[in-house]
Amino acid sequence: MKKKSAHTTPTAMLLTVLLMLGSATAPAQVVDGERIVKASMLAERRDYSKPFYVGIQFDLSSGWYLYWINPGDSGLPIEVTWELPEGYEAGPILYPVPQKYGSSESIAYGFKRQLLLLCEIRPTGRSRIVGTPSIKVSLDWLVCKESCLRGSTEVILDLNRLSPSQEMTEDLLRRAKARLPRSSSSLHGTVDIPEIVRDGQMERVTLRFSGNERIRIKDFYPEPIDDYTIEHSSISVSNNQVTIPLMAQTQHSTLKRIRGLLITEGDAYQLDIPVVE
């Protein structure tokens, strides 16, 4: 059974051709004799008739970075395709909080040095599980520094023969979960109904936070929005409110939800806010 997980922003789709012109495909991704991306998989050692976590780990050479689910003004997100044995399904890919790179004109969200993605693999209950499963994942990515390289690989993990380097220990899983964004419920405050100001195809969405004076908002990292281009470099924060400029791709574009990470002085919170007209 194959399941694909990927996110591509409208901006990323428009810039794919430009990226391809400025990038190359390198199966081994070796630059100056050094392999710049190493991908591996690890898993909990447990009873696999119950849900368990798998990790996809990327180790990167100095200065190179991979992209978040929203790459920003250019770039491509990591594409993950699972091939699971019958009787199992994969949950969503869980990303740690990304870093923000770029300038006043171009913004990117991504990860340097090391990235560990988490995913919960669950028995579906629809088929009888026999033996210990093997898991296969196909990965595609764009890695950048001064230039960009396309990369891909397949990783197979035999859960019956986990080596020490392939084991997701309790401590490693705890630390990986600590790097995930926190639930919005732990904000102990409220986000008001978004205010939208339209000017032709440009829409400015303002999120106002109230109820917890100790929270100091620093930034907002939006997730991709279908049929809209996000003006990432123009996202602004003032007096605990965030304004996000969007450009509608068509006259029929309809904004339904705002999802993303609210960045505070010490934490990041996952927001999913419906837009009410």
N, C-alpha and C positions, 0 to 999 in steps of 0.2 A: 504494500500500500504506500503510495507516494503522497506527500503533502508538502506544498510549497509555501514558504513564508517570505514575503518581500514587500517593500513599500517604495514607490517611486513618485516623487513630486512632479507636478507639471513642469516646473523649472528644470528639474533634472532631465525630464524627457526631452525638452527643447535643446538642452545643452549636450545631450549624449553624443551627437555627431561631432561637436566641437571637441569633446573629450577624447573621442576615438581618434580624431586627427592628431591630437597632442599626446596620445598614449600608445602603448604597445602591449601586445599580449605575450606574456612570458610564463609558460607552464610551470617552470620551477622558480620563477621570479628571483633570478640571481643577478645582482648588481655588484660590480667590482669584486666578484668572487664570493659574495656573501648572499645567502638566501634571506630575502627581506621579510617574507611572511611564512610562518610555520603554523599550520593548523592541526589541532589534535582534538580528541574527544575523551571525556572521562565520565564516570557514572558512580552513583552510590552502590555500595556492596550490601545487598539486602534481599528480602523476599520479593521477587519480581512479579508475584501475583498481586501485589499492591502497588500504588503509584510510587514512582521514584524519579529523582532528578538526574538529568544528563547535562553536562557542560560542554560547550564548544569553545575551545581556547585558541586564541590567535596570539602569537609572539612576533613582535615587529622589530626590525632594526631601527636604530636611533634616527629620529626625525621623520619617519614615515608614519602615516596615519590612515585608519579605516573610518568609514562613515557610519553615523547613527541612522535610525529609520527615516529621519528627515535629514538629508545630507546638507541642506542649506541652499545657497544660491547656485551651487554646482555640485557635481559628484553623483555617486550612485550608492544606494544602500546595499548592505550584504544580503544576498539571496540564499535562503536555506531550503533545501528540499529533502524531506525525510523519506526513507524507505524502511518501514517498520514491518515486523512479522504480523501475521494475522492475529487479531485479538487485542491490538494495542493502538492507541491514538496519541498524538502529540498536542500538548497545550500550546499557548502562545509563547513566542520567544521573549524572554525577559532581559532587557538591556540595563546595564548600570547607567548612572547619570553621565552624559558625555561632557567633553570639554568644548568650549567655543573658540574657534580660530577665525582669523581674518582681519579685515580693516573696516573703515567707515563705508566702503563701497561693496564689499563682498564678505559674506559670513558662511562659515562651515561648522558643522557639529560632528565631532568624531572622537577617536580614541588613539592614543599613542602607547608605545611600549608593549602593553599587554591588554587583551580584552577577553573577558569570560562571559559568554552568554549562557543563561540558564533556560531549561525547558523541562517541564514535568511530563513524563511519559506515563500514560494511564491505561490499565486494562479496560477494555470496553464492556466486558461482561457478555458480549454477544457470541464469543467463540471460546472454546475450551483451550486453555493455555497448556502447551506440552513442552516440558524442558525449559532451559534457560535461553532467552532470545539473543539474537545478534541484531545490532542496529547499524544502519548505513545512512550517512548524510552526504549530500552533494552541496558544495559551497561555491559561490561565485562572488567576487568582490572587486572593488577598485581601490587601490592603495596609492597614495600620493605623497610627494615631497615637493621638489621643484617641478617635477613632471609626474605623470600618472601611469600606472600599469594595471591592466586587467589580469585577474588571477582566478584560478579555479582548482578544486581538488575534490576527491571523494575520500571519506574516512569511514572505516568499518570497525565497530567495537563488539568484540565477543564478550558478553557479560559473564560467561562461564570461566573466562581466562583473564580476568583483570590483573594487570601488573600494578605494582605500587604507584607508578607514575600515572596510571589511568584511573585510580580510585578517587572518587569525590568523598573525602573524609568529612566528618561532621564539622570540624573546624573550618575547612575550606568552604563548605556550603554555607556556614554561618557568616563568614566574612564576605562571600559573594552576595548573599542576601542583604547584608548591611550596606552594600554599594548601590542597591536598587533605590529608585525614588520611593518616598513614603506615600501612604494613602492620604487622600485629601481629608479624610475624617480626622486625622491627627493634627490638622491645622488649628482645630478648636476655634474656628471662625467661619465666616460665610463669604461666598463670592456672589455678588449681586447679579441679576439678570443682565447679560451683556448689552451695552448700548451701541447701536450701529448708526454711523453717519455715512450717507452715500453721496458720492459726487461722480456721476456717470458710472463707469465700471469700477471706480475705486471705492472701496468700503473700508472704513476705520472702525474697528471693534475695540471697545474699551471694557476691561474687566476691573471691577472695584472690589477690594477686599476689606472686610470690616469684622470686628468682634474680637480681635486679639492684638492689642497694642504692642505686644512684644515682637511680633513678626515684622521683619524689615525686608521687603521685596527688592531683589537685586536685578532680576531678569526673568524672561519667559522664553522657553524653547518650544515652539509650536510643533505639533506633529503635522504631517501632510494633510492638506484639505483638498478634496476632490473639486475640480473645475475652478480652482483659484491658484494664483501665484502669490506667495507671501513675500512681502518686502522686508526681509529679515534685518537688513541694516538700519531700517527705520523704526523697528520696534522700540518703544520708549517706556520708561518707568518713572512715575512721579507721584508722590504722596500715597504710596501703597495702591496705585492703580496702574494697569498695563494697557497700552494702546498698540494694536496690531494692524498695520495697513495691509490690505488685501486687494489684488486686482482680479476681478472676475474674468474668466476665460471666454465666456459667452454671455449674451444678454439673458439667457435662461438659467445661469448659475444661481443656485440657492444655498445659502449658508445654513446648515442645520446644527452643527456642533463645533465647539472649540476644544481640542484636546492638546495637551502638552504638559511641560514641566514648569512649575512655578519655582523659581530659584530664589532662596532666601539667604541670609548671611551664613546659616549653618546647615541648611538642608535643601532638599528638592522634593516637591510634592507633585504627584500625578493628578492632573485635573481633567475632567470630562464634563463640559458644561453645555447644556442645550441652549440653542438660540431660539428665542420666542419672538416672532414678528408681532 
